[in-house]
């Protein structure tokens, strides 16, 4: 566990297999919150690394995908905390069986690396409203509905510290290279609206789940620009375009993509995000989602 900002600690919850890919954040105020609890297997790492005397009241997955919310139920039960969830994700947190089956279909062997989420009683779940605020004592955690990456996506923002926890709504960031995360069923129109909304916030730091903290709000605009550019390429490819071909086009037209391939050559889980995102963009283009 590393204190990356005052009273904000980064916990690498995938270090058991691939370090430097999935960040969870423990925000320690009078009331503590764990933002993006990571994988089911990673929950044990969080429990080992946080101090036992922390008053953890909120477990805050940005969405129910198992690399972000897989550890939520175990943490909530162990720490006697509540889970904050988008209303569309509540049933999948309470009973994750359908989510687990879908995750295995989409992620294949990676799902087993993450682990199967536990179930939890619905009384532990808060179906959060857009704009709802949670008092942590020395700061306030504000939650926004943020569809695009997924319909059940949330973004967290510390009002006083001006720290944004957007997870996949902004994408991933490795060594200041931003890459949109757009798995199927990706909704680019909603994603762009979400990013434009986030750009209106006073953001001093962006804390990425994939991976680490970046100063400034520039990643939000960069993600918006890349979504718009890459979706144009996806539309140009038409019905016949395949994922491998699309990724190769991106590598040739966007030097950041080629840099990521070199950078992530020994991180197969992180590299798989690129192909999953390409699949979602092509699917969206073929469905004619973009107007």
C-alpha positions in Angstrom: 0.0 0.0 0.0 1.4 3.4 -1.0 0.2 6.8 0.0 -0.1 8.5 -3.5 -2.0 11.6 -2.4 -2.7 12.9 1.1 -4.9 10.3 2.9 -5.3 8.4 -0.4 -3.6 5.0 -0.7 -3.0 2.9 -3.8 -3.3 -0.9 -3.4 -2.1 -3.1 -6.3 -4.8 -5.8 -6.3 -3.5 -7.8 -9.2 0.0 -8.0 -8.0 -0.5 -11.8 -7.3 -0.3 -12.3 -11.1 0.5 -9.1 -13.0 1.6 -6.1 -11.0 0.9 -2.5 -12.1 -2.5 -3.2 -13.9 -5.3 -2.8 -11.3 -5.3 -0.1 -8.7 -7.7 0.1 -5.7 -7.8 3.2 -3.6 -8.3 3.5 0.1 -9.5 7.0 1.1 -8.8 7.4 4.8 -10.7 10.1 6.6 -12.9 9.9 9.7 -15.0 7.6 7.6 -12.9 5.5 5.1 -13.9 4.3 1.6 -12.4 1.8 -0.7 -12.8 2.8 -4.3 -12.8 0.1 -7.0 -12.2 -3.0 -4.7 -10.7 -4.9 -7.7 -10.9 -8.6 -8.2 -12.4 -11.3 -5.9 -8.9 -12.7 -5.4 -7.5 -9.2 -4.8 -9.8 -8.6 -1.9 -7.5 -10.5 0.3 -4.6 -8.1 -0.6 -6.7 -5.2 0.5 -7.7 -6.8 3.8 -4.0 -7.5 4.5 -2.8 -4.0 3.7 -5.3 -1.6 5.2 -5.0 -0.9 8.9 -7.5 -2.8 11.0 -8.6 0.4 12.9 -9.8 2.2 9.8 -13.5 3.0 9.9 -14.4 1.6 6.5 -18.1 2.3 5.8 -18.2 2.3 2.0 -17.0 -0.1 -0.7 -17.2 1.8 -4.0 -16.9 -0.1 -7.2 -17.2 2.1 -10.2 -19.1 -0.7 -12.0 -19.8 -4.4 -11.7 -17.2 -5.7 -14.1 -15.2 -8.3 -12.1 -11.8 -6.5 -12.3 -13.5 -3.5 -10.5 -16.2 -4.9 -8.3 -15.3 -8.5 -7.9 -14.0 -8.1 -4.4 -16.8 -5.8 -3.2 -19.0 -8.4 -1.4 -16.1 -10.0 0.5 -14.8 -6.7 1.7 -18.3 -5.5 2.7 -19.0 -8.6 4.7 -15.6 -8.7 6.3 -15.4 -5.0 7.2 -19.2 -4.6 7.9 -19.5 -2.0 5.2 -22.0 -0.9 2.6 -21.5 -1.3 -1.2 -22.3 1.7 -3.4 -23.7 0.5 -6.7 -25.5 2.0 -9.8 -29.2 0.9 -9.6 -28.7 -1.2 -12.8 -25.9 -3.2 -11.1 -27.6 -4.0 -7.8 -29.0 -7.4 -8.7 -25.6 -8.6 -10.1 -23.8 -7.6 -6.9 -26.4 -9.4 -4.8 -26.3 -12.5 -6.9 -23.3 -12.5 -9.3 -23.9 -15.8 -11.0 -25.1 -14.4 -14.4 -22.3 -11.8 -14.2 -19.8 -14.6 -13.6 -21.0 -16.6 -16.6 -20.9 -13.6 -18.9 -17.4 -12.7 -17.6 -16.1 -16.1 -18.5 -17.6 -15.8 -22.0 -16.0 -12.4 -22.6 -12.7 -12.8 -20.7 -12.0 -16.5 -21.0 -9.0 -17.5 -18.8 -8.6 -14.0 -17.5 -11.9 -14.4 -15.6 -10.4 -17.3 -13.6 -7.3 -15.1 -12.9 -9.7 -12.5 -11.3 -11.8 -15.0 -9.4 -15.5 -15.4 -8.9 -17.3 -12.7 -6.9 -19.1 -13.6 -3.8 -22.8 -12.9 -3.2 -24.0 -10.5 -0.6 -27.3 -9.6 1.1 -29.1 -6.7 -0.5 -29.3 -4.9 2.8 -25.6 -4.1 2.3 -26.1 -2.4 -1.0 -26.8 1.3 -1.6 -28.4 2.0 -5.0 -26.8 5.4 -5.5 -28.5 8.3 -7.2 -26.8 10.6 -9.7 -25.0 13.3 -7.8 -25.5 11.7 -4.4 -22.9 12.7 -1.7 -21.3 10.8 1.1 -19.7 12.6 4.1 -16.3 11.1 5.0 -15.6 13.7 7.7 -12.7 15.6 6.2 -13.9 15.4 2.7 -17.1 14.6 0.7 -17.4 11.8 -1.9 -19.7 12.7 -4.7 -21.0 10.0 -7.1 -22.0 10.5 -10.7 -23.8 8.2 -13.1 -21.4 7.8 -16.0 -22.8 5.6 -18.8 -20.8 4.7 -21.9 -18.3 2.1 -21.0 -21.2 0.3 -19.3 -24.7 1.4 -18.4 -24.0 0.7 -14.7 -20.9 2.9 -14.6 -20.2 5.3 -11.7 -17.5 8.0 -11.2 -16.3 9.2 -7.8 -15.1 12.7 -7.0 -13.7 14.1 -3.8 -15.1 17.6 -3.5 -12.4 19.2 -1.3 -9.3 17.3 -2.6 -10.5 17.6 -6.2 -9.5 14.0 -7.0 -11.4 12.1 -9.7 -11.8 8.3 -9.7 -13.2 7.7 -13.2 -12.0 4.2 -13.8 -13.0 3.0 -17.3 -15.2 6.1 -18.0 -11.9 7.8 -18.9 -10.0 4.6 -19.8 -6.5 3.3 -18.8 -3.3 5.3 -18.5 0.2 3.8 -18.5 3.1 6.2 -18.4 0.9 9.1 -19.5 -0.6 7.3 -22.5 -4.4 7.2 -22.3 -6.4 4.5 -24.0 -10.2 4.4 -24.0 -11.7 1.2 -22.6 -14.8 0.3 -24.7 -15.9 -3.3 -24.4 -19.2 -4.4 -25.9 -21.9 -3.2 -25.7 -20.1 0.1 -25.9 -22.3 3.3 -26.2 -20.0 5.9 -27.7 -22.6 8.7 -27.6 -23.2 8.3 -23.9 -19.4 7.9 -23.3 -18.7 11.2 -25.0 -21.5 12.9 -23.0 -20.0 11.5 -19.8 -16.5 12.8 -20.7 -17.9 16.3 -21.5 -19.6 16.3 -18.1 -16.4 15.3 -16.3 -14.5 18.1 -18.1 -16.7 20.6 -16.2 -15.4 19.4 -12.9 -12.4 21.1 -11.1 -10.0 18.2 -11.2 -6.5 18.4 -9.9 -5.7 14.7 -10.1 -7.1 11.6 -11.9 -6.7 8.3 -10.0 -7.0 5.5 -12.6 -7.9 2.0 -11.8 -5.7 1.0 -14.7 -3.2 2.4 -13.4 -2.1 5.0 -10.9 -2.5 8.8 -10.3 -2.0 11.5 -13.0 -1.9 15.2 -12.2 -4.3 17.5 -14.0 -7.5 16.8 -15.9 -6.0 16.4 -19.4 -6.7 12.6 -19.6 -10.4 13.3 -19.9 -10.0 15.4 -23.0 -7.4 12.9 -24.4 -9.9 10.0 -24.0 -12.6 12.0 -25.7 -10.4 12.8 -28.7 -9.3 9.2 -29.1 -12.9 7.8 -28.9 -14.0 10.2 -31.6 -11.0 9.4 -33.8 -11.0 5.6 -33.4 -14.8 5.4 -33.9 -14.3 7.1 -37.3 -11.8 4.4 -38.2 -14.2 1.7 -37.0 -16.9 3.1 -39.2 -14.6 3.3 -42.2 -13.9 -0.4 -41.9 -17.5 -1.3 -42.3 -19.2 -4.6 -41.8 -16.2 -6.6 -43.0 -13.8 -5.2 -40.5 -12.3 -7.6 -37.9 -10.7 -7.0 -34.5 -7.2 -7.9 -35.6 -7.4 -5.6 -38.6 -8.8 -2.8 -36.6 -6.0 -3.0 -34.0 -3.4 -3.1 -36.7 -5.0 0.1 -38.2 -4.8 1.8 -34.8 -1.1 0.8 -34.4 -0.3 2.4 -37.7 -2.4 5.6 -37.3 -1.9 6.3 -33.6 1.7 6.1 -32.3 0.3 5.9 -28.7 -1.2 2.5 -29.5 2.1 1.2 -30.8 3.9 2.5 -27.7 1.4 0.7 -25.5 2.0 -2.6 -27.4 5.7 -2.2 -26.7 5.1 -1.1 -23.1 2.7 -3.9 -22.2 4.4 -6.7 -24.1 5.0 -8.5 -20.8 1.5 -7.7 -19.3 -0.9 -9.9 -21.2 -3.9 -9.0 -19.0 -3.4 -5.3 -19.7 -2.7 -5.9 -23.4 -6.0 -7.9 -23.6 -7.9 -4.6 -22.8 -6.9 -3.2 -26.2 -8.5 -6.1 -28.0 -11.6 -6.0 -25.9 -11.9 -2.3 -26.5 -11.5 -2.8 -30.3 -14.3 -5.4 -30.2 -16.6 -2.9 -28.5 -15.8 -0.1 -31.0 -16.3 -2.3 -34.0 -19.6 -3.6 -32.6 -20.8 0.0 -31.9 -19.9 1.1 -35.4 -21.7 -1.9 -37.0 -24.8 -1.2 -34.9 -24.8 2.4 -36.1 -24.8 3.8 -32.6 -22.8 6.9 -33.6 -25.0 9.5 -35.3 
